[in-house]
Amino acid sequence: MDEERLRIGEIAAQSGVNVQTIRYYERRGLLKKPNRRPSGYREYLPDVVRLIRFIKRAQELGFTLKEVQELLWLREDRDASSWDVRAAANAKIKDIDTKMESLGAVRRALQVLVASCNCEGSTRECPILESLENPKPKKGVKP
């Protein structure tokens, strides 16, 4: 007996994304192009819901769609090992650590600006706005 087929709206509702997201994933190659009914409607197997949830969860963990594609390939590659997946996850952790360091520097710079503002006078005298209009050159970089 044939498996139940679902339309794109049903897949979207069950997976928690909108239909445009599903179409985008198809264009990016994350989802296989579905069969179409004679009416032209896409029809999907129910396991596509699980695949979309996999993609969304990977994105929540910081993976780009390109990286998600690589994870999907690893998932399908019978010769790949868990070490390959672990290496991808470790690379993502390193990337996140780098971004966190950068965000920490931005936070510290904002804290310095906030501390320099006594909130007296007009915005024309605001040290925060002044700093945005006339930033100090970075060390080693000539204006």
Phi and psi in degrees as a GROMACS rama.xvg file:
@    title "Ramachandran Plot"
@    xaxis  label "Phi"
@    yaxis  label "Psi"
@TYPE xy
-68.4736  145.447  ASP-2
-70.558  153.715  GLU-3
-60.8848  139.247  GLU-4
-111.715  140.834  ARG-5
-117.833  149.818  LEU-6
-85.4183  165.222  ARG-7
-59.1938  -37.782  ILE-8
-64.0665  -37.3563  GLY-9
-68.747  -41.5026  GLU-10
-62.5263  -43.8723  ILE-11
-60.1385  -46.7788  ALA-12
-62.9276  -42.8648  ALA-13
-72.7734  -28.6918  GLN-14
-96.7064  -9.49622  SER-15
80.5854  23.9019  GLY-16
-125.31  170.346  VAL-17
-94.1602  167.123  ASN-18
-64.1944  -30.7028  VAL-19
-63.7226  -36.1099  GLN-20
-63.2674  -43.2242  THR-21
-62.4061  -44.9223  ILE-22
-62.4853  -39.2404  ARG-23
-63.4716  -44.9118  TYR-24
-59.6405  -37.1982  TYR-25
-63.3805  -47.2174  GLU-26
-61.3124  -36.2955  ARG-27
-77.61  -10.4659  ARG-28
86.4661  9.02116  GLY-29
-74.926  -30.9997  LEU-30
-118.75  141.445  LEU-31
-69.6542  149.239  LYS-32
-62.1961  128.854  LYS-33
-80.6175  161.737  PRO-34
-68.0744  160.294  ASN-35
-121.493  145.394  ARG-36
-74.3383  163.974  ARG-37
-55.1663  -27.1613  PRO-38
-75.9617  -10.1211  SER-39
98.5889  -11.4784  GLY-40
-67.3497  141.529  TYR-41
-71.0165  147.025  ARG-42
-132.187  132.075  GLU-43
-119.697  152.389  TYR-44
-80.1715  149.843  LEU-45
-58.9533  -25.2794  PRO-46
-68.1525  -10.2339  ASP-47
-64.3335  -30.6235  VAL-48
-59.6109  -46.4364  VAL-49
-63.0134  -39.2816  ARG-50
-64.9049  -42.2989  LEU-51
-64.9042  -40.5165  ILE-52
-62.8844  -37.765  ARG-53
-59.1103  -48.1845  PHE-54
-60.4937  -47.5313  ILE-55
-63.454  -42.111  LYS-56
-65.077  -40.7626  ARG-57
-62.1393  -40.045  ALA-58
-63.9144  -40.4421  GLN-59
-60.1951  -30.5254  GLU-60
-83.9583  2.57845  LEU-61
100.821  -0.60681  GLY-62
-73.9752  137.059  PHE-63
-75.4534  166.531  THR-64
-63.4526  -33.2519  LEU-65
-63.2182  -43.5314  LYS-66
-67.5363  -36.2236  GLU-67
-61.8213  -42.1287  VAL-68
-57.8263  -42.24  GLN-69
-64.3099  -39.8243  GLU-70
-63.6091  -39.3301  LEU-71
-64.7581  -39.1189  LEU-72
-63.5554  -43.5412  TRP-73
-60.7754  -39.1434  LEU-74
-62.3276  -35.1587  ARG-75
-90.3358  -19.7354  GLU-76
-79.7672  113.424  ASP-77
-68.4514  -19.826  ARG-78
-88.8775  -11.8572  ASP-79
-75.5675  154.395  ALA-80
-120.387  169.843  SER-81
-61.5279  -25.8198  SER-82
-61.5985  -36.606  TRP-83
-63.8625  -41.4571  ASP-84
-68.2117  -41.8622  VAL-85
-61.167  -40.3133  ARG-86
-62.0505  -40.9065  ALA-87
-64.1511  -41.3783  ALA-88
-66.6608  -40.8364  ALA-89
-64.6122  -38.2038  ASN-90
-63.2495  -38.1119  ALA-91
-67.4295  -39.9551  LYS-92
-60.1598  -44.3424  ILE-93
-61.5479  -42.6535  LYS-94
-61.2233  -43.6723  ASP-95
-63.9794  -42.5618  ILE-96
-59.1098  -42.3437  ASP-97
-62.2798  -44.4324  THR-98
-64.7276  -37.985  LYS-99
-65.6035  -38.6669  MET-100
-62.5806  -43.0451  GLU-101
-64.2119  -44.1219  SER-102
-64.4597  -35.2147  LEU-103
-61.8494  -41.0429  GLY-104
-65.1852  -40.6669  ALA-105
-63.7302  -42.2717  VAL-106
-62.0971  -44.9034  ARG-107
-62.9105  -39.7854  ARG-108
-63.3346  -40.8236  ALA-109
-66.6324  -37.6071  LEU-110
-62.0172  -39.8657  GLN-111
-62.8745  -44.0424  VAL-112
-63.1026  -44.5842  LEU-113
-62.3987  -41.2433  VAL-114
-65.7281  -26.8367  ALA-115
-80.9257  -9.5804  SER-116
-97.868  118.749  CYS-117
-94.12  1.44149  ASN-118
61.2656  25.1607  CYS-119
-107.151  143.741  GLU-120
88.8208  -174.31  GLY-121
-83.999  171.416  SER-122
-67.5243  -17.8273  THR-123
-66.0147  -20.9972  ARG-124
-107.618  10.8377  GLU-125
-74.0632  121.363  CYS-126
-65.6865  -26.847  PRO-127
-68.0395  -49.4785  ILE-128
-63.8295  -38.9868  LEU-129
-60.0862  -42.5204  GLU-130
-64.5111  -35.3083  SER-131
-70.9788  -34.7747  LEU-132
-77.2412  -35.1317  GLU-133
-130.452  72.1796  ASN-134
-68.0434  149.265  PRO-135
-73.8487  139.898  LYS-136
-65.5665  147.963  PRO-137
-67.9894  152.267  LYS-138
-58.4797  132.404  LYS-139
81.7193  -0.363606  GLY-140
-115.005  123.77  VAL-141
-86.9196  139.246  LYS-142
